[in-house]
Amino acid sequence: MGWREYIESNPNILKGKPRIKGTRIPVSLILGYLAKGSSIEEILEEFSDLTREQILACLDYARDLSEFEVEIA
């Protein structure tokens, strides 16, 4: 699964914060729920318009960010 299918950023929506496509739900909100120990099922109950794939895409997005490397001059 590629997170780009489910996550987008637009400077005119949520000040450009990454969000789940077609919603105003920021990725950081979903990651916060997961970090606090919420299950995917609990998140789906809270946000009935989300799908399991969208939640998993948030994790995939976070994984990609954690692998970002900066070259030090």
N, C-alpha and C positions, 0 to 999 in steps of 0.2 A: 504494500500500500504506500502510495506517495502522499505526503501531507499536503502537497500543493493542490491536490484535488479538493481539499476541504477547508483550507485556510488561506485567507487573503488579507491584504493591508491596503487601506485607502486613506490618504491624508485628510479626506473630508468626513471620514467616519471614525469615531473614537480616537481622534487625533492621530490616526495612522497606526494605532496599536493592532497587532495581529489579532484577527477574529475569525470565527467560524463563518464561512461563506453564507450569505443570505440571512445572517443574524447580526445582532449587536452584542453577541456574547464573546468577550475577549478570551483568547487562549489562556491568559494568566488566571482567569477566574476558574476555568476547568482544572488547570494544574494545581491551583490552590486547594480545590476540593480533594483532589487525589492526594496531595501532600498531607492533608489533615486526616487521611485514612478512609475517605468516602469510597465506596465501591462504584463501579461503573453503573450498576443497577440503581444505586441511590441517586447518582447524578441524573440518570435517565428519568427517575421519578420526579426530581426537582425541575428538570428542563425537558418536558415531554416532547418538544419539537426536535430534540437532538437524537442522533443515532449513535450506536456503539462505534461505528467507523469514524465518526467525527471526534469522539473522545480519544480513540486510539491515535488519530492523526495528531492530536495535541501532544501526546507523548512522543510521537515520531518527530514532530517539530522540535521539541525540547532536546531530543537526542542529537538532532542535526546541529542545534546551536551549541551544544556541549562539545562537539567535535571541531568547532571553528578554531583555527589556529591563527595567531598573529605573529608576523615575523618581527623580531627585535633587531634593530639596526646596530 
